[in-house]
Amino acid sequence: MRFDVDRREAWMGLYELQQQAMRVHDLYDRLNQHERGRVWSGEEFMLRFAGDVGDLAKLVMAEEGAREVPGGRAALEHELADCLWSVLILAHRYGVDLETAFRRTMTELETAISARLPDDENPS
């Protein structure tokens, strides 16, 4: 896998993903309002995400050959996309600038992990 995509292009892709995620979120809100007379709370949304993560765990185990789960690769791709959608929506709901938070967190992790490696294994 290659991760050397131009950063501006990559984050423009993230912005576009966020916009599409919000369109789907808004459709769900309209559907839930129509069918149930209300939209999901933040807690309900988080519980749905937790369920999706559990489903993803089963599919990863299946991909590794440790479990039998119907759906195969297509189900894994679908569940990864569902989880990404949830992360994008949670970031929006709670006012998190995902790009900034991601960059900050990755820098912190790189620093912390590198500090624990022997000097001959630290990338310079």
N, C-alpha and C positions, 0 to 999 in steps of 0.2 A: 504494500500500500504506500502511496505517496501523499505527503502532507505539505508539499512545497507550493501550494496554490497561492497566488498573490493575496495577501491579507485583505486588502480592500475588496477584492472580488469575493472572497470567502464570506466576509461580514455583510456585504450587500446581499449575498445569498441568505444569510441568517435573517436579515431584515425582511426579505421577501417571504421566508418561511414563517416569520412571526405574523406578518400580515395575513397570510393564508390561514394560519392557525386561528387567528382572531375571527376571520370570516366563518370558519367552521364552528368556533365557540359560540358566536352570535346565533348561528342557525340552531345549535343545540338549545340555547336559551329560549329561542322562539318556539321550538318544538316542545320543550318541557313546560313552558308557559301555557301552550295550547293544550297539551295532554294532561298536565298535572296542576295547572294553575299557579305554578311557581318555578323559579330557576334553582339550580343547585347552589348550595352554600359553599364557601371555601372548604369547609370540613368534608362535605360530601364529595367534592371534586378531588380532594386529597385521598379519600378512601378509594375512589375509583382508580386513581393513579397507583396506589399501593397494590390493588388487585391486578393491575396491568403488569407491575413489576414482578409479582408472583407468577403470572402467566409467562412472562419473559424468562424467568429463572427455569421453568420447566422446559421451555423451548431450547434454551442454551444447553441444558442437560441432554436433551434429545440430540442436539447437534453434535455433542461430544460422545454420543453413543451410550450414555448412562441411563437413558430412559426412552420409552416409546411414547411419542405424542403425535397425534394426527396433524397433518397440515404441512409438515416439512419446512423447507426453506421459506416458502411463501408466508407461512404463519410467523416465522421468526422475523422476517422483514416487516410484516404488518405490525407486530407487537413492538418492535424497536421504534417504528414510526409513531405508534400510539403513545409510547413513553416520551418521545421527543416532543410531541404535541402537548402533552401534559406539562412538561418542564417549561415550554414556551408560554403556556397559559398561566401557570403559577407565577412565573417571573413577571408577567404583565399584571396579574391581579395584585401582587404585593410590591409593585413598583421597583423591581430589581432590574438594573441595567445589566443584562446578561453578558454582553461583550466585556464590559469593565470588570464584572465579578469573575468571569472566566479567566481573563488575562491575569488579574491579580492573584487568583487562586493557583493558577499554573505556575506563575513566577515564584510564589511561596513554596509550592511543592518542589519545583526544580532546585531551589536553594536548600531546602531541608534535606532532600534526598541526596543531593550532591555533597552536602556537608558530612553525611554519614558514610560515603564511599571512600575507599582508600585513594590517596592522591593520584596513583597511576591509573585509576578508573574514572576520574573526574574529567568531563569534557572541558576543553579550554576554549 
